[in-house]
Amino acid sequence: MGPKAIDVGRHPNIELLTYSEVEAVSGYVGNFSVKIRKKARYVDPEVCNSCNECAKVCPVVKPDEYQMGLGSRKAIYIPYPQAVPCSYILNMDDCLGTTPIACGKCADVCEQECIDYDDRDEIIERDVGAVIVAIGLDVYDPTELDDYGYTRFENVITSMEFERLICAGGPTAGHFIRPTDRERPKRIGFVQCVGSRNAAIGRPYCSNICCMNTIKDTLLLADHYPDLTNTVFYQDIRAFGKSFEDMFQRSKEAGTRYIRGLPGDIEEDPLTRNLLVTVENTTTGKLERHEFDMLVLSVGVIPPKDLAKISGLLTLSKTSDGFFLESHPKLKPIDAPTRGVYFAGFCESPKDIKDSVCQAGAAASRSGALLNAGQITVEAITSYIIEDACTKCGACASVCPYGAIIWEKGQFPVVVEAACAGCGCCGATCKSNAIVMRHFTDEQLIAQIRAILADKPEDKVFVFACNWCSYAGGDMAGISRIHYPSTNRVVRTMCSARVSEDMVLEAFRCGAPIVLVSGCHYADCHYINANRQTVKRVQRLWNKLDRLGIRPERLQLEWISAAEGQKFAKVMVQVEELRKKVTKEEIEQTIKALQEKPKKQRKAKSAKQTEASVSTP
Amino acid sequence: MSERQVDGDLRIGVFVCDCGLNIAGAVDCAAVSEYAETLPDVVCAVRNKYTCADPGQNEIKNAIREHRLNRVVIASCTPRQHEPTFRQCVLEAGLNPYLMEMANLREHCSWVHPGDWDGATAKAKDLVAGAVARARFLEPQVEMTVPVTKAALVIGGGVAGMEAALELADAGHKVVLVEKEASIGGIMAQLDKTYPTMDCSI
């Protein structure tokens, strides 16, 4: 990895912004504007020559995060000797103070004069055509698994701490010792699947890398200390990749014992500080007790904590295990559902270094193809305004999540087509029917509703589903072959916010017993936050239905993500149960109550739309 | 190829896909096809074994020419998978791609209602009726072309982010690599040796 990091640091085409975070992303495929916060580092990396004089005089000692807290660092420090950029950084939260009275020693000794106490965060703006999301992973913290004794027993460590203890660049210079007595341990136990394949703690997935990592660890120990014994407690050993099985066999040949069964309980001998492990060996069916000098918990990996933030910035979704959702699990595994955004590495799903590098190459290739094309076409699903019908109220501009409608009081609103993403929220909001959504017009959708409900509507549940989440959730139910009642009829719109009051009422007028509006989860709307309007509209409709003597529960609202095939099916079962309770008489009364409302408005709009679409080039 | 004009009477063609037995195994595709023929403005309904395969697409193109179709409804799978395929197909036959509509008889019907032959068939008919009704109001659309900014943002400077940035940069593209920590390398920089070759991670 070292050579890659160095290449990144000096590549003329790469602008490397470390200690920086993406704060905002606007725009669309090919045309993203990005705001990046470059945090104050207080040391100029261009000038710092890593002489270490500053750290020598710094009086603050803190646990070193790079060494997993097993070593210490100063308030001014370099993360590790080979770091890129090779520069120190001053952590202001740790610093005693920069005034000469408080401290200020580091700046005094810095011959390069690269320490600047007045450094401030900087906001940098960049325009890009493509985005690659490679935000990696976090490591599972096993403290919550109290039976394993992590943090209670000092000689129970995690596999990440093991990495630092065995590493020549670690706090012990690679001498493997146990924390309590600094002696070299003789009997090491490894526990697999700590935080993985454990539904009880909400982590049912396999972390992919831990089996091979432990096998590697046993070989390292056998190589360094031939007299040491290794024992691995496991559920299944997953050694599926190239050369993996060979390593597994070598580990066994080197004397590592593999015992199938995960420890039920771990105790510490208070005298020796050794660890007593009780385990059911599932191969023999017998209860066993083992004693170790040291125990390594082979911890799983979890989605990075920044995933939600990045997800919000780029309107991405996640699968049930918490990692990013790709466009298609087999055919488009690199593309995010948002066009122009690609995934590389762990954040999409647990994978090892080789697979991360492979996926990164693929992401570079996918985005390179986009950048090379120079221009792209965007789907013609944007909105336009019929000025003859427009009352200049500006409601459309106020609900547009993209600010794509420009409006000033007393003026006609103007749609900036390049900024319009086509959610249709404006079209559903406009009370004077002056907005047409290309390819998802009112008349197209109303015609579809009427045709579907033309025959025996009482047998059907009418469903509006947004393209990105709920409709895709329906697709996922299909791909996963999850069965549900065949009574539902789905109409697709780009966003749930496209579904107007009139569309819902039209479905009831046509005799639908139940109408379901479904969209992306509330905070995960593909169109930033358009589905907030969905909620408001459905709430207004519930009130309206109530006033008209129609049971509001006949209109349902559900959030179903693209990954939630099971939820889609479950919701279809629920709405079918509701449908069964709606009588023919009730439907007839509903139709009557709604027909008393004049439908002039929509007809006027349909006529205007036809007129307008003819005159549109 | 120049697009044919779509003025005049509506002439809709419906293509019902068996998808091998993926759809035909749970839905009476013959009945759906027959039903489609009775819908307003439908001038032909054709059943295909695999509509997305070349023979299936050729059948659509031939029917567009032969029947002077100006709207096409394809009753097959999810538009989230094959809409680009069929848009391109009708375009090759001279029809504006936005005059094609799909009905999802596979992911939303046959795959989720096996063993419910009558229910699935009734649903499939409704989905086709809905698609035909919508198709009657479809209009040709012109897609907007927008320029692409020739630079990429890579978020995260671990091994994946570094690799992606280097590949793009080596190909001549400008890259902005954003890393939240003080140095790049990510979790990999904290590892000692890495499998399966046991070499140093840094």
Interface residues (C-beta under 8 A of the other chain):
Chain A: M1 G2 K4 A5 D7 V8 G9 H11 P12 N13 I14 E15 L16 L17 T18 Y19 S20 E21 V22 V29 G30 N31 F32 V34 I36 R41 Y66 M68 I78 P79 Y80 Q82 A83 V84 P85 S87 I89 R126 D127 V128 G129 A130 V131 I132 V133 A134 I135 G136 L137 V139 M160 E163 R164 I166 C167 A168 G169 G170 M212 N213 I215 K216 L219 L220 G241 K242 S243 F244 D246 M247 D306 I310 H328 L331 A344 G345 F346 C347 D352 I353 S356 V357 Q359 A360 G361 A363 A364 S365 S367 G368 L370 L371 A373 G374 Q375 I376 T377 V378 E379 A380 T382 E417 A418 R438 H439 T441 E443 Q444 L445 A447 Q448 I449 R450 A451 I452 A454 D455 K460 N467 Y471 A472 G474 D475 A477 G478 I479 R481 I482 H483 Y484 P485 S486 T487 N488 R489 V490 V491 R492 A569 S613 T616 P617
Chain B: T78 P79 R80 Q81 Y98 N104 R106 E107 H108 C109 W111 V112 H113 P114 D116 G119 A120 A122 K123 D126 L127 A129 G130 A131 V132 A133 R134 R136 F137 L138 E139 Q141 V142 E143 M144 T145 V146 P147 V148 T149 K150 A151 A152 L153 V154 I155 G156 G157 G158 V159 A160 G161 M162 E163 A164 A165 L166 E167 L168 A169 D170 A171 G172 H173 K174 V175 V176 L177 V178 E179 K180 E181 A182 S183 I184 G185 G186 I187 M188 A189 Q190 L191 D192 K193 T194 Y195 P196 T197 M198 C200 S201 I202
